[in-house]
């Protein structure tokens, strides 16, 4: 690094390194990335003119079941004569004919469709939160340049308020998902898996909603 990564009111030090193969990556740039989490800045390395294999979106097959298709399914069932079902005296043959007719109408009313999974990283983050986080970083850089106790105190208060706002927004988002779900228990466990990154940690965050509290122990 040719720039300081630890800056205080009385000193600046450059003690960090990034090792890359410059024969394979001849064009690159490095710049500091202040994050406000410590007195040490992060570094961001940008590589140019590299080829990255694009990941294919994961597709899945599902049946289109909605109010319109359900109405169509019921309509075809009610208008089916079922004459072929009762023309045989064998119970097995009657059942097979009924099942074939039922499945034909089912497959016709609820056809397969292809869908693609869209992963949205932290959907509860709003534009307002992003702007507040940017303002927090600006305050951090300003506090680092100016040794002003009043400004530093304002920065600390702002960080606490922003943290509480993020926690509240995140809780409201998950509460809404749970309450609007047809299977709240399954949705709740999906949230737990998301928060614990599917690692099965014995210790994890507690999730609360209007129906109760679930804690990882």
PyMOL commands that set and color helices and strands:
alter all, ss='L'
color gray80, all
select helices_A, chain A and resi 67-79+83-86+91-109+127-145+149-179+184-195
alter helices_A, ss='H'
color red, helices_A
select strands_A, chain A and resi 6-7+12-13+28-33+42-47+59-63+112-116+207-209+212-214
alter strands_A, ss='S'
color yellow, strands_A
deselect
rebuild
show_as cartoon
